[in-house]
Amino acid sequence: MTESDRPVVSEAEPAWSERNQQWLAREVAALCARIEALAAGKTNRVDDQPPGSAPPDASADEPFTPALVRCAEIFGLSTFERELLLLAAAVELDSGARHAVAQAQAALTESGRSSQPTFSLALRVLADPHWDALSPLAPLRRWRLIELEGRRSPVQQPLHIDERVLHYITGVAATDERLTGIARLQAADEFGTASPTGQRIARELSGGDGRPLLLVLTPSGCDHETLRHAAADGIAAGGVPGLWLQPRDLPSDPRELAETALLVDREAALAGAVIAMELETAAESAAESERRALAFIAGAVGPVMLLGAPDTMPLTRLAQRRVAKIGVAPVSQGELALQLRQHLPAAGVVALQQAVQQFHLSPPALRNVIEQVTPEDPSDASAPTESAASLSRRIWQACRESSRGGLDLLAQRVDSRASFDDIVLPLAQMEMLRDIAEHLRHRHTVYETWGMAGKTVRGRGVCALFAGESGTGKTLAAEAIANEVGLDLYRIDLATVVSKYIGETEKNLKRVFDGAETSGAVLLFDEAEALFGKRSEVKDSHDRYANIEVAYLLQRIEAYRGLAILTTNMRSAIDRAFLRRIRFVVQFPFPDDAARREIWRRELPDSAPQRDIDHAALARIPLSGGHIHSVALGAAFIAAAAGEPIMMPHLRLAAQREAAKFERPLLETSPRSVA
């Protein structure tokens, strides 16, 4: 029973459920009186009762619709079939009804004192009886409203009401336990204001030519989550719940599938819901998903919404259905702006519109962001006023977190507070790093507003190659760029990407790039020569597939809208075909004396206790920035263990240990001692 079936009543009037139970109790009492009269021999048939003794149709003079009357309307029951359903429910609810039925059947059939009613008793005690009410094609058995017990003649078999139907008649909230794990009922009030697409879906659901509807929602440049939200939005706009199921959860056996389809159909009818099915998107399971979905739809009689892009040929064979299609596109900027103005101040609207240019948020994720940044009580004048800059930062961070999706399962997210001020590089290299950040920051303006992208989507991303020896700051520069533009940095673990099996590497990389598209995150491929190496001459099948991997990577790098950073110690090993697609090539030189001195100053901050540090002498040790960081950190631990401030002997010992890792002596660029 849905809320739309219940009239609005004043607080002084009983609740609908209470009134329904009162009505049902009166009907059961009246039915018991008729059965007792028949058993006592006061009348041979209900038709012989005096006028007015039959129970009136309460729906005509009561300001509400009882659940039993509504059930009869849903399944098209006759007066006799409705009373038969009441009789089967009465013996489950009332001990007096069980006693009356037992007495009547003992007196009339001489077959014992069974308290479970039979069709034979129903024919004698109920109004307007007809034999075909017990036909398997009639509503009572077609919809499994009642069940027969035993193998005797149908007329003599005890009748039982289905448990789910009994709960419905009594007004108890319930679902069919046989559908647990198969179908999920989602109330209409779980969704917000309908979008234009949702309103169009609602119109399709409410219209028609009398045939049951099959509404197919196909993606038009949107992801499956957006498709799902559009379906839920349309169902909610129609003011009804949605009964959601996945084809993979349906049984494969045709007989079991038909039985499940009937139960789902009945549940949807009782709940006033629309059935919504989601097709699988994975290629390996899509065909089986579509087969089960179409087999289910062929056996169902209620309206069904199908999410996905099924083969059109099977749909043409569903002549009993009215098939309609709606293409679902991503939320437009106009729709988005309309939603935002209802929840955020002007500064927040501008900030969120800028954020959605970077982060591809689904409507549910967008609503989640709005809920996070919207004040709990916007009308509270005493609440402190938040600055536009602070609100913009919160909105950007909320969008950043909401767009991560499942990328954390595919790559390692690097959390760092590094900035350009932490990098020591020549001026030319620093300017190039800042240019990379500016490309990311202004790409929407250049590509979309100014139309510089043309008609192609290729080449909109940024690919940068960082080449240089180990420890020269390549990873630190990637962290600084990501922090400068407020994006996540993900390091791609080659061990989880590269596979010896043919085609697996491409699949792994596809998942990475697809996951990163939502947020436009910065992807860091360390030691990229392992993936982006030179294509070799084809001598066998392994060479051919290795070259296919490289070609696939070329295409994905070019199409990726975010920043992909490749780092390598061997620039010469990178395939030359990449150079055209790499917009920035930054060479990280080995630091000279002046650069090393600056690095030492930054690695030994004023907050650390230190004494008699000779930065000039330290700078003469030929170490890269990464090694200097390791030496400074090692010396700090040595000094802390000795209970002393950091001094030159600690630094020299740490430097010797660092050099020993590479099995080479500690050399200096001048003969002066560091100790």
KELOKE-19463 format. One line per 5 residues: number of its first residue (from 1); for each residue x, y, z of C-alpha. Coordinates in steps of 0.5 Angstrom, whole numbers. Layout:
NUM = X Y Z; ...
// end
This chain:
1 = 0 0 0; 3 7 -2; 2 13 1; -2 16 -5; -7 10 -3
6 = -8 13 4; -12 20 4; -10 26 8; -14 25 15; -14 30 21
11 = -10 28 27; -16 27 31; -18 21 26; -15 14 27; -8 13 23
16 = -10 9 16; -7 2 19; -11 3 25; -18 4 21; -16 -1 16
21 = -15 -6 22; -22 -4 24; -25 -5 18; -22 -12 17; -24 -14 24
26 = -32 -12 22; -31 -16 15; -29 -22 19; -34 -22 24; -39 -21 19
31 = -36 -27 15; -36 -31 21; -44 -30 23; -45 -32 16; -41 -38 16
36 = -44 -40 23; -51 -39 21; -50 -43 15; -47 -49 20; -53 -48 24
41 = -58 -49 18; -61 -43 19; -60 -42 11; -58 -46 6; -54 -41 2
46 = -52 -34 3; -57 -32 -3; -62 -34 2; -60 -29 7; -65 -23 8
51 = -63 -16 4; -58 -12 8; -55 -18 11; -49 -18 6; -43 -14 8
56 = -43 -7 4; -37 -5 0; -34 0 5; -30 3 0; -37 7 -2
61 = -38 10 4; -31 10 8; -26 16 6; -21 11 5; -19 5 1
66 = -18 -2 5; -12 -6 3; -17 -12 1; -21 -7 -3; -14 -4 -6
71 = -12 -12 -7; -18 -14 -11; -17 -7 -16; -10 -9 -17; -11 -16 -19
76 = -18 -15 -22; -22 -20 -17; -29 -21 -17; -34 -20 -11; -33 -28 -10
81 = -26 -28 -11; -25 -22 -6; -29 -25 -1; -25 -32 -2; -19 -28 0
86 = -22 -25 6; -24 -32 8; -17 -35 7; -14 -29 11; -20 -30 17
91 = -18 -37 19; -10 -34 20; -12 -28 24; -18 -30 28; -19 -36 32
96 = -27 -35 32; -27 -36 24; -23 -42 25; -28 -45 30; -34 -43 25
101 = -30 -46 19; -29 -52 23; -36 -53 25; -39 -51 18; -35 -56 14
106 = -36 -62 20; -44 -60 19; -44 -60 11; -38 -64 8; -38 -70 14
111 = -30 -70 13; -28 -68 19; -27 -61 23; -22 -58 19; -21 -51 20
116 = -18 -49 14; -23 -47 9; -24 -51 2; -27 -48 -4; -33 -53 -3
121 = -35 -49 3; -33 -42 -1; -38 -44 -6; -44 -45 -1; -42 -39 4
126 = -40 -33 -1; -44 -29 -5; -44 -29 -13; -40 -36 -13; -37 -38 -20
131 = -33 -44 -21; -27 -41 -25; -25 -37 -19; -20 -43 -18; -17 -44 -25
136 = -10 -43 -25; -11 -38 -30; -16 -34 -26; -13 -28 -21; -13 -32 -15
141 = -8 -38 -17; -5 -34 -23; -2 -29 -18; -1 -34 -12; -6 -30 -8
146 = -8 -37 -5; -5 -44 -5; -8 -51 -5; -6 -56 0; -6 -64 -2
151 = -7 -68 -8; -15 -68 -7; -20 -65 -12; -19 -58 -12; -26 -57 -9
156 = -24 -61 -3; -17 -58 -2; -16 -53 4; -14 -46 2; -8 -42 4
161 = -7 -35 3; 0 -33 1; 4 -30 7; 6 -24 3; -1 -22 1
166 = -4 -23 8; 1 -18 11; -1 -13 5; -9 -14 7; -7 -13 14
171 = -3 -7 13; 3 -9 15; 10 -7 12; 13 -13 9; 16 -16 2
176 = 17 -23 0; 22 -26 3; 23 -31 -3; 26 -24 -7; 31 -23 -1
181 = 38 -22 -5; 34 -21 -12; 30 -15 -11; 30 -9 -7; 25 -4 -6
186 = 27 4 -6; 22 9 -4; 21 15 -8; 22 20 -2; 30 18 -2
191 = 31 22 -8; 31 29 -10; 27 34 -15; 27 31 -21; 31 33 -27
196 = 28 35 -34; 30 28 -36; 27 25 -30; 21 29 -32; 21 26 -39
201 = 22 19 -36; 16 20 -31; 11 22 -37; 13 16 -41; 11 11 -35
206 = 5 15 -34; 3 15 -41; 1 9 -46; -4 6 -50; -6 0 -45
211 = 0 -4 -47; 5 -5 -41; 11 -1 -42; 19 -3 -43; 23 4 -42
216 = 30 3 -45; 35 8 -42; 41 8 -46; 47 12 -44; 49 18 -49
221 = 56 20 -46; 55 19 -39; 57 13 -34; 53 8 -31; 52 11 -25
226 = 49 17 -28; 44 13 -32; 42 9 -25; 41 16 -22; 36 18 -28
231 = 32 12 -27; 31 13 -20; 30 21 -21; 24 19 -26; 21 14 -22
236 = 21 19 -16; 18 24 -21; 12 19 -22; 11 19 -14; 12 11 -14
241 = 18 7 -11; 23 3 -15; 24 -5 -15; 31 -6 -17; 34 -12 -19
246 = 40 -14 -23; 40 -20 -28; 46 -24 -25; 41 -25 -19; 36 -28 -23
251 = 36 -36 -24; 38 -39 -30; 33 -44 -31; 27 -42 -35; 22 -45 -30
256 = 25 -42 -24; 26 -35 -28; 19 -35 -30; 17 -36 -22; 21 -31 -20
261 = 19 -26 -25; 11 -27 -23; 14 -26 -16; 17 -20 -18; 11 -17 -22
266 = 7 -19 -16; 11 -15 -11; 11 -9 -16; 4 -9 -16; 3 -9 -9
271 = 8 -4 -8; 6 0 -14; 13 0 -16; 16 0 -23; 21 -5 -24
276 = 28 -3 -26; 34 -7 -29; 41 -6 -30; 45 -9 -35; 52 -11 -34
281 = 57 -7 -37; 63 -12 -37; 64 -15 -44; 65 -22 -41; 58 -22 -38
286 = 54 -17 -42; 51 -22 -47; 48 -27 -41; 46 -21 -37; 42 -19 -43
291 = 39 -26 -44; 36 -26 -37; 34 -19 -37; 30 -20 -44; 27 -27 -41
296 = 25 -24 -35; 21 -18 -39; 18 -23 -43; 15 -27 -37; 13 -20 -33
301 = 7 -16 -35; 8 -10 -31; 12 -4 -33; 19 -5 -33; 25 0 -34
306 = 32 -3 -37; 38 1 -36; 43 0 -41; 44 -1 -49; 41 -8 -51
311 = 41 -11 -58; 35 -8 -61; 33 -15 -65; 30 -18 -59; 26 -12 -57
316 = 22 -13 -63; 20 -19 -61; 16 -16 -55; 10 -15 -59; 6 -15 -52
321 = 10 -9 -50; 10 -2 -52; 18 0 -52; 20 7 -51; 27 9 -51
326 = 31 15 -48; 38 17 -48; 41 20 -42; 46 25 -42; 51 28 -37
331 = 48 33 -33; 48 40 -37; 52 46 -34; 45 49 -34; 41 44 -30
336 = 47 44 -25; 47 52 -24; 40 51 -23; 41 46 -17; 47 50 -14
341 = 43 56 -14; 38 53 -9; 43 51 -4; 49 55 -4; 51 63 -4
346 = 53 66 -10; 61 65 -9; 59 58 -8; 56 57 -14; 62 60 -18
351 = 67 56 -14; 63 49 -15; 62 51 -23; 69 51 -23; 70 45 -20
356 = 66 41 -24; 70 43 -30; 75 39 -27; 72 33 -23; 67 29 -27
361 = 62 28 -21; 55 24 -22; 49 27 -20; 49 23 -13; 56 25 -12
366 = 54 32 -13; 49 32 -8; 54 29 -3; 58 35 -4; 53 40 -4
371 = 51 37 3; 58 37 5; 59 45 4; 52 47 5; 51 50 13
376 = 46 46 17; 42 52 18; 43 57 13; 38 62 16; 42 62 22
381 = 44 70 22; 48 68 28; 53 63 25; 60 66 23; 60 68 16
386 = 65 64 11; 70 68 7; 69 66 -1; 76 63 -1; 75 59 5
391 = 68 56 2; 72 55 -5; 77 51 -2; 72 47 2; 68 46 -5
396 = 74 44 -9; 77 39 -3; 70 36 -3; 69 35 -10; 76 32 -10
401 = 75 27 -5; 68 25 -8; 71 24 -15; 76 19 -13; 72 13 -14
406 = 76 6 -14; 82 9 -17; 85 8 -10; 85 0 -11; 88 1 -17
411 = 94 6 -16; 98 9 -10; 95 15 -8; 101 20 -6; 99 25 0
416 = 105 30 0; 105 38 2; 111 39 -3; 111 46 -6; 115 49 -12
421 = 119 53 -6; 122 46 -4; 125 44 -11; 132 46 -12; 133 47 -20
426 = 135 51 -25; 131 57 -27; 129 54 -34; 127 48 -31; 123 51 -26
431 = 119 55 -31; 117 49 -35; 114 46 -28; 110 52 -27; 108 52 -34
436 = 105 45 -33; 101 47 -27; 98 53 -31; 96 48 -37; 92 44 -32
441 = 89 50 -29; 87 54 -35; 86 48 -40; 78 49 -39; 78 56 -41
446 = 83 55 -47; 80 48 -50; 72 50 -48; 71 57 -48; 76 59 -53
451 = 75 53 -57; 82 51 -59; 81 44 -58; 77 44 -65; 73 38 -66
456 = 77 32 -63; 78 30 -56; 85 27 -57; 91 31 -55; 87 35 -49
461 = 91 32 -44; 98 34 -41; 104 29 -42; 110 31 -39; 117 27 -39
466 = 122 28 -33; 129 25 -34; 135 25 -30; 139 21 -25; 136 18 -19
471 = 134 23 -13; 135 29 -17; 127 31 -15; 123 28 -21; 118 25 -16
476 = 118 31 -11; 117 36 -18; 110 31 -19; 108 32 -12; 109 40 -12
481 = 105 40 -19; 99 36 -16; 99 40 -10; 99 47 -14; 93 45 -18
486 = 89 42 -12; 89 35 -15; 91 28 -13; 97 24 -15; 97 17 -16
491 = 104 13 -17; 102 7 -22; 105 1 -19; 108 -3 -25; 108 -9 -21
496 = 100 -9 -21; 100 -7 -29; 105 -10 -33; 103 -18 -34; 106 -23 -38
501 = 99 -25 -41; 98 -23 -47; 92 -17 -47; 92 -17 -39; 97 -10 -39
506 = 92 -6 -43; 86 -9 -39; 90 -6 -33; 92 0 -36; 85 1 -38
511 = 82 1 -31; 87 6 -29; 86 11 -34; 78 10 -34; 78 11 -26
516 = 83 17 -27; 78 20 -32; 73 22 -27; 78 26 -23; 83 28 -28
521 = 88 26 -23; 96 27 -24; 98 20 -26; 106 18 -24; 109 13 -28
526 = 116 12 -25; 121 8 -29; 117 9 -35; 122 6 -40; 119 -1 -37
531 = 112 1 -40; 114 6 -46; 120 3 -48; 122 3 -56; 118 -1 -60
536 = 122 -7 -63; 122 -10 -70; 117 -16 -70; 120 -23 -70; 115 -27 -67
541 = 108 -26 -63; 111 -23 -57; 114 -18 -61; 108 -16 -64; 104 -16 -58
546 = 109 -12 -54; 108 -7 -60; 101 -7 -59; 102 -5 -52; 106 1 -53
551 = 101 3 -59; 95 3 -54; 99 7 -49; 100 12 -54; 93 13 -55
556 = 91 13 -48; 96 18 -46; 94 22 -52; 86 22 -50; 87 22 -42
561 = 85 29 -40; 89 30 -34; 97 30 -33; 101 24 -34; 108 24 -32
566 = 113 19 -34; 120 19 -30; 126 15 -33; 133 15 -31; 134 13 -39
571 = 131 18 -43; 134 15 -49; 130 8 -48; 123 12 -49; 120 11 -56
576 = 121 17 -60; 114 16 -62; 112 19 -55; 116 25 -56; 111 28 -61
581 = 105 27 -56; 109 29 -50; 108 36 -49; 114 38 -44; 120 34 -43
586 = 124 37 -37; 131 35 -36; 133 34 -28; 141 35 -28; 145 33 -23
591 = 146 39 -18; 152 43 -18; 155 46 -11; 151 52 -11; 145 47 -12
596 = 147 42 -7; 149 48 -1; 141 50 -2; 139 43 -1; 143 42 5
601 = 140 48 8; 133 46 7; 134 39 9; 137 42 16; 131 46 18
606 = 132 51 24; 127 47 28; 133 42 28; 138 42 34; 145 43 30
611 = 152 46 31; 158 48 27; 155 46 20; 159 47 14; 154 48 9
616 = 160 49 4; 164 43 6; 157 39 5; 156 42 -2; 162 39 -4
621 = 160 32 -3; 157 30 -10; 150 27 -8; 143 28 -11; 138 31 -7
626 = 135 25 -6; 141 22 -3; 142 29 1; 135 28 4; 137 21 6
631 = 144 23 9; 141 29 13; 135 24 16; 140 19 18; 145 24 21
636 = 139 26 25; 137 20 28; 145 18 30; 145 25 34; 138 24 37
641 = 141 17 39; 147 20 42; 143 26 46; 147 31 42; 145 36 36
646 = 147 35 29; 154 36 28; 159 35 22; 161 28 25; 154 25 25
651 = 153 28 18; 160 25 15; 158 18 18; 151 18 15; 154 20 8
656 = 159 14 9; 153 9 10; 149 12 4; 155 11 0; 156 4 2
661 = 149 2 0; 152 3 -7; 159 0 -6; 163 6 -8; 167 11 -3
666 = 165 18 -1; 168 23 -5; 169 30 -5; 170 35 -11; 176 38 -7
671 = 181 35 -2; 178 39 4; 176 35 9; 168 35 11; 170 32 18
// end
